């Protein structure tokens, strides 16, 4: 049976078109930067490096793409300042009850018939927030250290070594955080199956999936829909 024939109530809108496009562009750019960075760090064989254009081309792509990515991120952050602040708040705010969420979710994951999905407030679940914090911190450190390395070529050896070590350490944190994010987004965990559609489909998620991962967000969406229905009914009576 196709999705179009399913009841509309089964699905919830999670992400709009602009968010999905920005996410896709960001993902592709980060993957290219990680590939070129690992190539420059001699993490790939010479054959793959030569097939990719050689060290000089890879270095130019890494530097200029990284600089452009950083500049674009700053501009978009300023243009969408309110949404950026809201996103950072949703990621960074943890509540006291969130400490009990992780073990409760693990119990649900391994024994779903005995334990219901635990409730939490917020747009993202606590584990998702931790991964997003890792992504955000690592991206900021990689970008800042990369700009220093690119723009200030006459720095002392001590400053250079400190900066390059920061760049490499932050890049590994970015790689680890990206892997965790991709595994969850692709639906590898049983509780996340179908999640890929939220970013690389039409932006919708199944109601059951949303209730498992973001029960507080679902409740807020349902309240908004109920309120909209009430206002629509009031308008119809006037």
PyMOL commands that set and color helices and strands:
alter all, ss='L'
color gray80, all
select helices_A, chain A and resi 3-5+8-10+17-40+46-51+54-79+81-92+96-110+126-151+157-185+190-192+196-200+207-213+215-237
alter helices_A, ss='H'
color red, helices_A
select strands_A, chain A and resi 11-13+204-206
alter strands_A, ss='S'
color yellow, strands_A
deselect
rebuild
show_as cartoon
